[in-house]
Amino acid sequence: MPTKTPASATDWIDPDDAPRLDEDWFDRAAAYRGERLIRPGRPKSANPKQSVNLRLDADVLEFYRKSGPGWQTRMNDALRKAAGL
C-alpha cells in the first residue's frame, strides 16, 4: 500500500523535477559540524564594535536602560553625536 506524502514534503514527486541546486541554495543551506547545526549568524562588520569597561553615573545608566531594548545603541548614538562623528 503506498504511503501518503506528508504535507511538509516538497511539491514535486519526480526527482527530475527537483529544483536546481545553485550557489544561492548552498549559501542558504544549513551546515552541520558532526551532529551540531552551525548557524551562519550575521555577516562580519567592516567596523565591528568593541567591548569596553566603562564607569557611568547610576542615573545616566538608569535613564538609558529605562528607554527599553536598544538602549546601548541609543547611548552609542548619543556619544557619536557628542563627539561630532
PDB file of N, CA, C and O in Angstrom:
ATOM      1  N   MET A   1       0.843  -1.182   0.000  1.00  0.00           N
ATOM      2  CA  MET A   1       0.000   0.000   0.000  1.00  0.00           C
ATOM      3  C   MET A   1       0.886   1.241   0.000  1.00  0.00           C
ATOM      4  O   MET A   1       1.774   1.342   0.847  1.00  0.00           O
ATOM      5  N   PRO A   2       0.681   2.198  -0.921  1.00  0.00           N
ATOM      6  CA  PRO A   2       1.522   3.394  -0.968  1.00  0.00           C
ATOM      7  C   PRO A   2       1.289   4.266   0.257  1.00  0.00           C
ATOM      8  O   PRO A   2       0.177   4.361   0.775  1.00  0.00           O
ATOM      9  N   THR A   3       2.367   4.899   0.706  1.00  0.00           N
ATOM     10  CA  THR A   3       2.249   5.801   1.849  1.00  0.00           C
ATOM     11  C   THR A   3       1.946   7.202   1.353  1.00  0.00           C
ATOM     12  O   THR A   3       2.359   7.591   0.260  1.00  0.00           O
ATOM     13  N   LYS A   4       1.229   7.942   2.155  1.00  0.00           N
ATOM     14  CA  LYS A   4       0.873   9.304   1.788  1.00  0.00           C
ATOM     15  C   LYS A   4       2.052  10.224   2.101  1.00  0.00           C
ATOM     16  O   LYS A   4       2.688  10.099   3.147  1.00  0.00           O
ATOM     17  N   THR A   5       2.330  11.134   1.194  1.00  0.00           N
ATOM     18  CA  THR A   5       3.413  12.084   1.390  1.00  0.00           C
ATOM     19  C   THR A   5       2.979  13.117   2.425  1.00  0.00           C
ATOM     20  O   THR A   5       1.880  13.661   2.314  1.00  0.00           O
ATOM     21  N   PRO A   6       3.816  13.406   3.439  1.00  0.00           N
ATOM     22  CA  PRO A   6       3.433  14.401   4.446  1.00  0.00           C
ATOM     23  C   PRO A   6       3.304  15.794   3.829  1.00  0.00           C
ATOM     24  O   PRO A   6       3.923  16.102   2.810  1.00  0.00           O
ATOM     25  N   ALA A   7       2.502  16.609   4.461  1.00  0.00           N
ATOM     26  CA  ALA A   7       2.248  17.964   3.951  1.00  0.00           C
ATOM     27  C   ALA A   7       3.521  18.790   3.917  1.00  0.00           C
ATOM     28  O   ALA A   7       3.626  19.723   3.120  1.00  0.00           O
ATOM     29  N   SER A   8       4.491  18.469   4.764  1.00  0.00           N
ATOM     30  CA  SER A   8       5.711  19.263   4.802  1.00  0.00           C
ATOM     31  C   SER A   8       6.691  18.876   3.696  1.00  0.00           C
ATOM     32  O   SER A   8       7.697  19.555   3.493  1.00  0.00           O
ATOM     33  N   ALA A   9       6.404  17.792   2.984  1.00  0.00           N
ATOM     34  CA  ALA A   9       7.293  17.364   1.903  1.00  0.00           C
ATOM     35  C   ALA A   9       7.190  18.337   0.745  1.00  0.00           C
ATOM     36  O   ALA A   9       6.241  19.115   0.650  1.00  0.00           O
ATOM     37  N   THR A  10       8.174  18.282  -0.128  1.00  0.00           N
ATOM     38  CA  THR A  10       8.178  19.188  -1.275  1.00  0.00           C
ATOM     39  C   THR A  10       7.027  18.868  -2.216  1.00  0.00           C
ATOM     40  O   THR A  10       6.442  17.788  -2.137  1.00  0.00           O
ATOM     41  N   ASP A  11       6.699  19.793  -3.102  1.00  0.00           N
ATOM     42  CA  ASP A  11       5.576  19.634  -4.014  1.00  0.00           C
ATOM     43  C   ASP A  11       5.885  18.705  -5.184  1.00  0.00           C
ATOM     44  O   ASP A  11       4.961  18.181  -5.806  1.00  0.00           O
ATOM     45  N   TRP A  12       7.148  18.490  -5.497  1.00  0.00           N
ATOM     46  CA  TRP A  12       7.478  17.654  -6.637  1.00  0.00           C
ATOM     47  C   TRP A  12       7.578  16.196  -6.236  1.00  0.00           C
ATOM     48  O   TRP A  12       7.886  15.868  -5.091  1.00  0.00           O
ATOM     49  N   ILE A  13       7.314  15.335  -7.191  1.00  0.00           N
ATOM     50  CA  ILE A  13       7.344  13.897  -6.934  1.00  0.00           C
ATOM     51  C   ILE A  13       8.486  13.266  -7.720  1.00  0.00           C
ATOM     52  O   ILE A  13       9.252  12.475  -7.171  1.00  0.00           O
ATOM     53  N   ASP A  14       8.605  13.607  -8.989  1.00  0.00           N
ATOM     54  CA  ASP A  14       9.640  13.042  -9.843  1.00  0.00           C
ATOM     55  C   ASP A  14      10.978  13.727  -9.551  1.00  0.00           C
ATOM     56  O   ASP A  14      11.045  14.955  -9.599  1.00  0.00           O
ATOM     57  N   PRO A  15      12.037  12.983  -9.253  1.00  0.00           N
ATOM     58  CA  PRO A  15      13.340  13.607  -8.976  1.00  0.00           C
ATOM     59  C   PRO A  15      13.840  14.488 -10.115  1.00  0.00           C
ATOM     60  O   PRO A  15      14.619  15.413  -9.884  1.00  0.00           O
ATOM     61  N   ASP A  16      13.399  14.212 -11.345  1.00  0.00           N
ATOM     62  CA  ASP A  16      13.809  15.056 -12.467  1.00  0.00           C
ATOM     63  C   ASP A  16      13.203  16.453 -12.375  1.00  0.00           C
ATOM     64  O   ASP A  16      13.684  17.383 -13.022  1.00  0.00           O
ATOM     65  N   ASP A  17      12.148  16.604 -11.573  1.00  0.00           N
ATOM     66  CA  ASP A  17      11.500  17.901 -11.392  1.00  0.00           C
ATOM     67  C   ASP A  17      12.061  18.668 -10.198  1.00  0.00           C
ATOM     68  O   ASP A  17      11.568  19.745  -9.863  1.00  0.00           O
ATOM     69  N   ALA A  18      13.082  18.122  -9.563  1.00  0.00           N
ATOM     70  CA  ALA A  18      13.656  18.761  -8.372  1.00  0.00           C
ATOM     71  C   ALA A  18      14.236  20.123  -8.727  1.00  0.00           C
ATOM     72  O   ALA A  18      14.724  20.315  -9.841  1.00  0.00           O
ATOM     73  N   PRO A  19      14.189  21.069  -7.794  1.00  0.00           N
ATOM     74  CA  PRO A  19      14.763  22.389  -8.077  1.00  0.00           C
ATOM     75  C   PRO A  19      16.276  22.286  -8.274  1.00  0.00           C
ATOM     76  O   PRO A  19      16.930  21.408  -7.712  1.00  0.00           O
ATOM     77  N   ARG A  20      16.807  23.180  -9.066  1.00  0.00           N
ATOM     78  CA  ARG A  20      18.247  23.192  -9.338  1.00  0.00           C
ATOM     79  C   ARG A  20      18.984  23.697  -8.094  1.00  0.00           C
ATOM     80  O   ARG A  20      18.575  24.679  -7.474  1.00  0.00           O
ATOM     81  N   LEU A  21      20.059  23.023  -7.744  1.00  0.00           N
ATOM     82  CA  LEU A  21      20.854  23.412  -6.582  1.00  0.00           C
ATOM     83  C   LEU A  21      21.986  24.321  -7.053  1.00  0.00           C
ATOM     84  O   LEU A  21      23.049  23.861  -7.472  1.00  0.00           O
ATOM     85  N   ASP A  22      21.722  25.631  -6.971  1.00  0.00           N
ATOM     86  CA  ASP A  22      22.712  26.603  -7.416  1.00  0.00           C
ATOM     87  C   ASP A  22      23.474  27.169  -6.213  1.00  0.00           C
ATOM     88  O   ASP A  22      23.238  26.754  -5.079  1.00  0.00           O
ATOM     89  N   GLU A  23      24.381  28.109  -6.458  1.00  0.00           N
ATOM     90  CA  GLU A  23      25.196  28.694  -5.384  1.00  0.00           C
ATOM     91  C   GLU A  23      24.327  29.346  -4.310  1.00  0.00           C
ATOM     92  O   GLU A  23      24.634  29.248  -3.122  1.00  0.00           O
ATOM     93  N   ASP A  24      23.248  30.009  -4.718  1.00  0.00           N
ATOM     94  CA  ASP A  24      22.350  30.646  -3.760  1.00  0.00           C
ATOM     95  C   ASP A  24      21.751  29.620  -2.804  1.00  0.00           C
ATOM     96  O   ASP A  24      21.634  29.880  -1.606  1.00  0.00           O
ATOM     97  N   TRP A  25      21.374  28.463  -3.326  1.00  0.00           N
ATOM     98  CA  TRP A  25      20.800  27.413  -2.488  1.00  0.00           C
ATOM     99  C   TRP A  25      21.823  26.962  -1.455  1.00  0.00           C
ATOM    100  O   TRP A  25      21.491  26.803  -0.281  1.00  0.00           O
ATOM    101  N   PHE A  26      23.070  26.755  -1.885  1.00  0.00           N
ATOM    102  CA  PHE A  26      24.106  26.313  -0.957  1.00  0.00           C
ATOM    103  C   PHE A  26      24.445  27.389   0.063  1.00  0.00           C
ATOM    104  O   PHE A  26      24.771  27.074   1.208  1.00  0.00           O
ATOM    105  N   ASP A  27      24.373  28.659  -0.338  1.00  0.00           N
ATOM    106  CA  ASP A  27      24.638  29.755   0.605  1.00  0.00           C
ATOM    107  C   ASP A  27      23.604  29.784   1.732  1.00  0.00           C
ATOM    108  O   ASP A  27      23.919  30.159   2.861  1.00  0.00           O
ATOM    109  N   ARG A  28      22.370  29.384   1.417  1.00  0.00           N
ATOM    110  CA  ARG A  28      21.303  29.405   2.419  1.00  0.00           C
ATOM    111  C   ARG A  28      21.127  28.084   3.140  1.00  0.00           C
ATOM    112  O   ARG A  28      20.344  28.010   4.087  1.00  0.00           O
ATOM    113  N   ALA A  29      21.826  27.041   2.728  1.00  0.00           N
ATOM    114  CA  ALA A  29      21.651  25.700   3.300  1.00  0.00           C
ATOM    115  C   ALA A  29      22.191  25.636   4.726  1.00  0.00           C
ATOM    116  O   ALA A  29      23.115  26.364   5.088  1.00  0.00           O
ATOM    117  N   ALA A  30      21.602  24.759   5.520  1.00  0.00           N
ATOM    118  CA  ALA A  30      22.080  24.533   6.886  1.00  0.00           C
ATOM    119  C   ALA A  30      23.390  23.764   6.829  1.00  0.00           C
ATOM    120  O   ALA A  30      23.554  22.849   6.022  1.00  0.00           O
ATOM    121  N   ALA A  31      24.310  24.142   7.687  1.00  0.00           N
ATOM    122  CA  ALA A  31      25.603  23.459   7.745  1.00  0.00           C
ATOM    123  C   ALA A  31      25.723  22.756   9.092  1.00  0.00           C
ATOM    124  O   ALA A  31      25.293  23.274  10.123  1.00  0.00           O
ATOM    125  N   TYR A  32      26.305  21.584   9.062  1.00  0.00           N
ATOM    126  CA  TYR A  32      26.482  20.801  10.284  1.00  0.00           C
ATOM    127  C   TYR A  32      27.957  20.517  10.514  1.00  0.00           C
ATOM    128  O   TYR A  32      28.709  20.285   9.567  1.00  0.00           O
ATOM    129  N   ARG A  33      28.360  20.538  11.763  1.00  0.00           N
ATOM    130  CA  ARG A  33      29.675  20.071  12.175  1.00  0.00           C
ATOM    131  C   ARG A  33      29.390  18.881  13.064  1.00  0.00           C
ATOM    132  O   ARG A  33      29.008  19.038  14.224  1.00  0.00           O
ATOM    133  N   GLY A  34      29.576  17.687  12.517  1.00  0.00           N
ATOM    134  CA  GLY A  34      29.149  16.484  13.218  1.00  0.00           C
ATOM    135  C   GLY A  34      27.639  16.479  13.267  1.00  0.00           C
ATOM    136  O   GLY A  34      26.981  16.562  12.230  1.00  0.00           O
ATOM    137  N   GLU A  35      27.083  16.383  14.461  1.00  0.00           N
ATOM    138  CA  GLU A  35      25.616  16.402  14.622  1.00  0.00           C
ATOM    139  C   GLU A  35      25.110  17.787  15.006  1.00  0.00           C
ATOM    140  O   GLU A  35      23.905  17.981  15.166  1.00  0.00           O
ATOM    141  N   ARG A  36      26.018  18.752  15.155  1.00  0.00           N
ATOM    142  CA  ARG A  36      25.642  20.083  15.623  1.00  0.00           C
ATOM    143  C   ARG A  36      25.390  21.023  14.443  1.00  0.00           C
ATOM    144  O   ARG A  36      26.225  21.158  13.548  1.00  0.00           O
ATOM    145  N   LEU A  37      24.222  21.669  14.460  1.00  0.00           N
ATOM    146  CA  LEU A  37      23.869  22.640  13.431  1.00  0.00           C
ATOM    147  C   LEU A  37      24.665  23.916  13.665  1.00  0.00           C
ATOM    148  O   LEU A  37      24.648  24.476  14.762  1.00  0.00           O
ATOM    149  N   ILE A  38      25.351  24.364  12.647  1.00  0.00           N
ATOM    150  CA  ILE A  38      26.129  25.596  12.717  1.00  0.00           C
ATOM    151  C   ILE A  38      25.338  26.689  12.008  1.00  0.00           C
ATOM    152  O   ILE A  38      25.100  26.608  10.803  1.00  0.00           O
ATOM    153  N   ARG A  39      24.945  27.680  12.736  1.00  0.00           N
ATOM    154  CA  ARG A  39      24.191  28.791  12.152  1.00  0.00           C
ATOM    155  C   ARG A  39      25.176  29.830  11.621  1.00  0.00           C
ATOM    156  O   ARG A  39      26.186  30.121  12.263  1.00  0.00           O
ATOM    157  N   PRO A  40      24.880  30.385  10.449  1.00  0.00           N
ATOM    158  CA  PRO A  40      25.834  31.333   9.871  1.00  0.00           C
ATOM    159  C   PRO A  40      25.898  32.654  10.630  1.00  0.00           C
ATOM    160  O   PRO A  40      26.952  33.290  10.642  1.00  0.00           O
ATOM    161  N   GLY A  41      24.821  33.087  11.256  1.00  0.00           N
ATOM    162  CA  GLY A  41      24.838  34.342  12.001  1.00  0.00           C
ATOM    163  C   GLY A  41      24.922  35.556  11.103  1.00  0.00           C
ATOM    164  O   GLY A  41      24.699  35.475   9.895  1.00  0.00           O
ATOM    165  N   ARG A  42      25.246  36.674  11.707  1.00  0.00           N
ATOM    166  CA  ARG A  42      25.351  37.921  10.955  1.00  0.00           C
ATOM    167  C   ARG A  42      26.650  37.950  10.159  1.00  0.00           C
ATOM    168  O   ARG A  42      27.641  37.331  10.544  1.00  0.00           O
ATOM    169  N   PRO A  43      26.632  38.672   9.049  1.00  0.00           N
ATOM    170  CA  PRO A  43      27.903  38.827   8.326  1.00  0.00           C
ATOM    171  C   PRO A  43      28.864  39.688   9.143  1.00  0.00           C
ATOM    172  O   PRO A  43      28.437  40.523   9.941  1.00  0.00           O
ATOM    173  N   LYS A  44      30.138  39.482   8.942  1.00  0.00           N
ATOM    174  CA  LYS A  44      31.148  40.260   9.658  1.00  0.00           C
ATOM    175  C   LYS A  44      31.034  41.725   9.276  1.00  0.00           C
ATOM    176  O   LYS A  44      30.877  42.063   8.103  1.00  0.00           O
ATOM    177  N   SER A  45      31.115  42.593  10.281  1.00  0.00           N
ATOM    178  CA  SER A  45      31.024  44.032  10.058  1.00  0.00           C
ATOM    179  C   SER A  45      32.384  44.571   9.627  1.00  0.00           C
ATOM    180  O   SER A  45      33.423  44.093  10.082  1.00  0.00           O
ATOM    181  N   ALA A  46      32.370  45.568   8.749  1.00  0.00           N
ATOM    182  CA  ALA A  46      33.609  46.225   8.334  1.00  0.00           C
ATOM    183  C   ALA A  46      34.167  47.069   9.474  1.00  0.00           C
ATOM    184  O   ALA A  46      35.368  47.330   9.534  1.00  0.00           O
ATOM    185  N   ASN A  47      33.279  47.495  10.383  1.00  0.00           N
ATOM    186  CA  ASN A  47      33.682  48.329  11.508  1.00  0.00           C
ATOM    187  C   ASN A  47      33.060  47.746  12.786  1.00  0.00           C
ATOM    188  O   ASN A  47      32.104  48.318  13.310  1.00  0.00           O
ATOM    189  N   PRO A  48      33.581  46.622  13.298  1.00  0.00           N
ATOM    190  CA  PRO A  48      32.953  45.971  14.445  1.00  0.00           C
ATOM    191  C   PRO A  48      33.054  46.809  15.715  1.00  0.00           C
ATOM    192  O   PRO A  48      34.019  47.547  15.916  1.00  0.00           O
ATOM    193  N   LYS A  49      32.048  46.680  16.557  1.00  0.00           N
ATOM    194  CA  LYS A  49      32.062  47.386  17.835  1.00  0.00           C
ATOM    195  C   LYS A  49      33.022  46.687  18.780  1.00  0.00           C
ATOM    196  O   LYS A  49      33.295  45.495  18.633  1.00  0.00           O
ATOM    197  N   GLN A  50      33.530  47.425  19.744  1.00  0.00           N
ATOM    198  CA  GLN A  50      34.475  46.886  20.706  1.00  0.00           C
ATOM    199  C   GLN A  50      33.848  46.884  22.090  1.00  0.00           C
ATOM    200  O   GLN A  50      33.121  47.805  22.463  1.00  0.00           O
ATOM    201  N   SER A  51      34.139  45.848  22.832  1.00  0.00           N
ATOM    202  CA  SER A  51      33.665  45.748  24.201  1.00  0.00           C
ATOM    203  C   SER A  51      34.625  46.507  25.112  1.00  0.00           C
ATOM    204  O   SER A  51      35.843  46.346  25.026  1.00  0.00           O
ATOM    205  N   VAL A  52      34.052  47.344  25.994  1.00  0.00           N
ATOM    206  CA  VAL A  52      34.881  48.124  26.921  1.00  0.00           C
ATOM    207  C   VAL A  52      34.260  48.084  28.308  1.00  0.00           C
ATOM    208  O   VAL A  52      33.069  47.811  28.460  1.00  0.00           O
ATOM    209  N   ASN A  53      35.070  48.355  29.308  1.00  0.00           N
ATOM    210  CA  ASN A  53      34.564  48.576  30.664  1.00  0.00           C
ATOM    211  C   ASN A  53      34.462  50.076  30.847  1.00  0.00           C
ATOM    212  O   ASN A  53      35.424  50.802  30.598  1.00  0.00           O
ATOM    213  N   LEU A  54      33.313  50.542  31.278  1.00  0.00           N
ATOM    214  CA  LEU A  54      33.069  51.969  31.390  1.00  0.00           C
ATOM    215  C   LEU A  54      32.285  52.237  32.660  1.00  0.00           C
ATOM    216  O   LEU A  54      31.275  51.584  32.923  1.00  0.00           O
ATOM    217  N   ARG A  55      32.743  53.187  33.440  1.00  0.00           N
ATOM    218  CA  ARG A  55      32.033  53.540  34.672  1.00  0.00           C
ATOM    219  C   ARG A  55      31.157  54.757  34.386  1.00  0.00           C
ATOM    220  O   ARG A  55      31.640  55.809  33.965  1.00  0.00           O
ATOM    221  N   LEU A  56      29.856  54.586  34.626  1.00  0.00           N
ATOM    222  CA  LEU A  56      28.885  55.652  34.377  1.00  0.00           C
ATOM    223  C   LEU A  56      28.135  55.970  35.662  1.00  0.00           C
ATOM    224  O   LEU A  56      28.018  55.127  36.552  1.00  0.00           O
ATOM    225  N   ASP A  57      27.630  57.187  35.750  1.00  0.00           N
ATOM    226  CA  ASP A  57      26.766  57.538  36.877  1.00  0.00           C
ATOM    227  C   ASP A  57      25.510  56.681  36.802  1.00  0.00           C
ATOM    228  O   ASP A  57      25.005  56.387  35.718  1.00  0.00           O
ATOM    229  N   ALA A  58      25.018  56.286  37.966  1.00  0.00           N
ATOM    230  CA  ALA A  58      23.854  55.403  38.040  1.00  0.00           C
ATOM    231  C   ALA A  58      22.635  56.016  37.356  1.00  0.00           C
ATOM    232  O   ALA A  58      21.880  55.309  36.688  1.00  0.00           O
ATOM    233  N   ASP A  59      22.433  57.345  37.520  1.00  0.00           N
ATOM    234  CA  ASP A  59      21.248  57.963  36.926  1.00  0.00           C
ATOM    235  C   ASP A  59      21.333  57.998  35.398  1.00  0.00           C
ATOM    236  O   ASP A  59      20.303  57.901  34.731  1.00  0.00           O
ATOM    237  N   VAL A  60      22.522  58.134  34.836  1.00  0.00           N
ATOM    238  CA  VAL A  60      22.687  58.110  33.383  1.00  0.00           C
ATOM    239  C   VAL A  60      22.369  56.712  32.859  1.00  0.00           C
ATOM    240  O   VAL A  60      21.634  56.558  31.884  1.00  0.00           O
ATOM    241  N   LEU A  61      22.925  55.703  33.510  1.00  0.00           N
ATOM    242  CA  LEU A  61      22.672  54.331  33.108  1.00  0.00           C
ATOM    243  C   LEU A  61      21.190  53.990  33.229  1.00  0.00           C
ATOM    244  O   LEU A  61      20.625  53.362  32.335  1.00  0.00           O
ATOM    245  N   GLU A  62      20.558  54.399  34.326  1.00  0.00           N
ATOM    246  CA  GLU A  62      19.130  54.137  34.519  1.00  0.00           C
ATOM    247  C   GLU A  62      18.289  54.806  33.433  1.00  0.00           C
ATOM    248  O   GLU A  62      17.327  54.214  32.943  1.00  0.00           O
ATOM    249  N   PHE A  63      18.643  56.031  33.055  1.00  0.00           N
ATOM    250  CA  PHE A  63      17.914  56.756  32.013  1.00  0.00           C
ATOM    251  C   PHE A  63      17.881  55.955  30.714  1.00  0.00           C
ATOM    252  O   PHE A  63      16.824  55.796  30.103  1.00  0.00           O
ATOM    253  N   TYR A  64      19.040  55.454  30.295  1.00  0.00           N
ATOM    254  CA  TYR A  64      19.094  54.702  29.036  1.00  0.00           C
ATOM    255  C   TYR A  64      18.442  53.338  29.159  1.00  0.00           C
ATOM    256  O   TYR A  64      17.741  52.912  28.242  1.00  0.00           O
ATOM    257  N   ARG A  65      18.652  52.649  30.255  1.00  0.00           N
ATOM    258  CA  ARG A  65      18.042  51.330  30.432  1.00  0.00           C
ATOM    259  C   ARG A  65      16.515  51.413  30.470  1.00  0.00           C
ATOM    260  O   ARG A  65      15.832  50.524  29.960  1.00  0.00           O
ATOM    261  N   LYS A  66      15.977  52.479  31.072  1.00  0.00           N
ATOM    262  CA  LYS A  66      14.518  52.649  31.141  1.00  0.00           C
ATOM    263  C   LYS A  66      13.905  52.838  29.765  1.00  0.00           C
ATOM    264  O   LYS A  66      12.714  52.587  29.577  1.00  0.00           O
ATOM    265  N   SER A  67      14.704  53.277  28.800  1.00  0.00           N
ATOM    266  CA  SER A  67      14.159  53.529  27.466  1.00  0.00           C
ATOM    267  C   SER A  67      13.891  52.232  26.700  1.00  0.00           C
ATOM    268  O   SER A  67      13.355  52.265  25.593  1.00  0.00           O
ATOM    269  N   GLY A  68      14.262  51.093  27.287  1.00  0.00           N
ATOM    270  CA  GLY A  68      13.901  49.805  26.702  1.00  0.00           C
ATOM    271  C   GLY A  68      14.986  49.195  25.832  1.00  0.00           C
ATOM    272  O   GLY A  68      16.116  49.680  25.790  1.00  0.00           O
ATOM    273  N   PRO A  69      14.619  48.107  25.130  1.00  0.00           N
ATOM    274  CA  PRO A  69      15.594  47.419  24.281  1.00  0.00           C
ATOM    275  C   PRO A  69      16.221  48.377  23.271  1.00  0.00           C
ATOM    276  O   PRO A  69      15.548  49.246  22.716  1.00  0.00           O
ATOM    277  N   GLY A  70      17.514  48.200  23.046  1.00  0.00           N
ATOM    278  CA  GLY A  70      18.245  49.075  22.143  1.00  0.00           C
ATOM    279  C   GLY A  70      18.891  50.248  22.847  1.00  0.00           C
ATOM    280  O   GLY A  70      19.408  51.159  22.200  1.00  0.00           O
ATOM    281  N   TRP A  71      18.862  50.231  24.195  1.00  0.00           N
ATOM    282  CA  TRP A  71      19.402  51.370  24.938  1.00  0.00           C
ATOM    283  C   TRP A  71      20.895  51.557  24.700  1.00  0.00           C
ATOM    284  O   TRP A  71      21.375  52.691  24.703  1.00  0.00           O
ATOM    285  N   GLN A  72      21.636  50.479  24.494  1.00  0.00           N
ATOM    286  CA  GLN A  72      23.071  50.615  24.252  1.00  0.00           C
ATOM    287  C   GLN A  72      23.336  51.281  22.901  1.00  0.00           C
ATOM    288  O   GLN A  72      24.267  52.075  22.769  1.00  0.00           O
ATOM    289  N   THR A  73      22.528  50.961  21.918  1.00  0.00           N
ATOM    290  CA  THR A  73      22.664  51.602  20.607  1.00  0.00           C
ATOM    291  C   THR A  73      22.341  53.080  20.709  1.00  0.00           C
ATOM    292  O   THR A  73      23.032  53.911  20.119  1.00  0.00           O
ATOM    293  N   ARG A  74      21.286  53.418  21.460  1.00  0.00           N
ATOM    294  CA  ARG A  74      20.934  54.834  21.631  1.00  0.00           C
ATOM    295  C   ARG A  74      22.028  55.581  22.377  1.00  0.00           C
ATOM    296  O   ARG A  74      22.324  56.734  22.060  1.00  0.00           O
ATOM    297  N   MET A  75      22.630  54.930  23.365  1.00  0.00           N
ATOM    298  CA  MET A  75      23.723  55.563  24.101  1.00  0.00           C
ATOM    299  C   MET A  75      24.914  55.766  23.157  1.00  0.00           C
ATOM    300  O   MET A  75      25.559  56.813  23.198  1.00  0.00           O
ATOM    301  N   ASN A  76      25.205  54.796  22.325  1.00  0.00           N
ATOM    302  CA  ASN A  76      26.296  54.914  21.355  1.00  0.00           C
ATOM    303  C   ASN A  76      26.024  56.069  20.402  1.00  0.00           C
ATOM    304  O   ASN A  76      26.925  56.848  20.091  1.00  0.00           O
ATOM    305  N   ASP A  77      24.777  56.179  19.936  1.00  0.00           N
ATOM    306  CA  ASP A  77      24.421  57.273  19.016  1.00  0.00           C
ATOM    307  C   ASP A  77      24.600  58.633  19.686  1.00  0.00           C
ATOM    308  O   ASP A  77      25.071  59.578  19.054  1.00  0.00           O
ATOM    309  N   ALA A  78      24.227  58.738  20.964  1.00  0.00           N
ATOM    310  CA  ALA A  78      24.377  59.998  21.693  1.00  0.00           C
ATOM    311  C   ALA A  78      25.867  60.343  21.858  1.00  0.00           C
ATOM    312  O   ALA A  78      26.244  61.511  21.752  1.00  0.00           O
ATOM    313  N   LEU A  79      26.699  59.352  22.110  1.00  0.00           N
ATOM    314  CA  LEU A  79      28.139  59.578  22.242  1.00  0.00           C
ATOM    315  C   LEU A  79      28.747  59.993  20.902  1.00  0.00           C
ATOM    316  O   LEU A  79      29.611  60.868  20.850  1.00  0.00           O
ATOM    317  N   ARG A  80      28.290  59.356  19.819  1.00  0.00           N
ATOM    318  CA  ARG A  80      28.776  59.735  18.485  1.00  0.00           C
ATOM    319  C   ARG A  80      28.409  61.190  18.171  1.00  0.00           C
ATOM    320  O   ARG A  80      29.219  61.937  17.624  1.00  0.00           O
ATOM    321  N   LYS A  81      27.190  61.577  18.520  1.00  0.00           N
ATOM    322  CA  LYS A  81      26.738  62.935  18.264  1.00  0.00           C
ATOM    323  C   LYS A  81      27.558  63.930  19.087  1.00  0.00           C
ATOM    324  O   LYS A  81      27.972  64.972  18.577  1.00  0.00           O
ATOM    325  N   ALA A  82      27.790  63.604  20.358  1.00  0.00           N
ATOM    326  CA  ALA A  82      28.580  64.482  21.223  1.00  0.00           C
ATOM    327  C   ALA A  82      30.028  64.616  20.726  1.00  0.00           C
ATOM    328  O   ALA A  82      30.660  65.658  20.901  1.00  0.00           O
ATOM    329  N   ALA A  83      30.537  63.550  20.108  1.00  0.00           N
ATOM    330  CA  ALA A  83      31.912  63.574  19.595  1.00  0.00           C
ATOM    331  C   ALA A  83      31.989  64.209  18.197  1.00  0.00           C
ATOM    332  O   ALA A  83      33.078  64.430  17.668  1.00  0.00           O
ATOM    333  N   GLY A  84      30.830  64.497  17.612  1.00  0.00           N
ATOM    334  CA  GLY A  84      30.792  65.109  16.278  1.00  0.00           C
ATOM    335  C   GLY A  84      31.092  64.115  15.164  1.00  0.00           C
ATOM    336  O   GLY A  84      31.614  64.490  14.114  1.00  0.00           O
ATOM    337  N   LEU A  85      30.762  62.846  15.394  1.00  0.00           N
ATOM    338  CA  LEU A  85      31.018  61.806  14.393  1.00  0.00           C
ATOM    339  C   LEU A  85      29.784  61.492  13.578  1.00  0.00           C
ATOM    340  O   LEU A  85      29.830  60.639  12.692  1.00  0.00           O
TER     341      LEU A  85
END
